Amino acid sequence: MGVVLAKYHTVSELLKLLSNETLSTGEKISIILTIGHCTEVCEENQCELLQNNGLPLMIQILTESQDEELIKAATFVLQNCKQMTEQLSLKLYDNSLNVNNAEELDVQVRKKCLQDYWKKAKEILHRINSIERQHNE
């Protein structure tokens, strides 16, 4: 279902909706959980989340909210992103080991495009780990 929703740019629309200041906590939780389910198994939705600055928004919600359910929902999305970062790392490693010369140029172009996202994902992963440590203390 997530792949179908990616065609309609659902995640970016949900992020726009989430930035509305008049939403109740329950509405925010519903939106964040929907984003979480969209990004759980769909790379297109995960990339859309990154491209539309969804991770800083989730971190902001996580750090500023006092509502436990809202914190859990934001953590769910961030955990999806953490898994995505780990999977992306493995894919990049596998691609670097298994390409032939004809494919190497294409992979290099893709790597170049992903480097900015990768750098941002590493920074966010570091922030997530830091927030998790603070939350556990």
Disulfide bonds with the S-S distance in Angstrom:
none
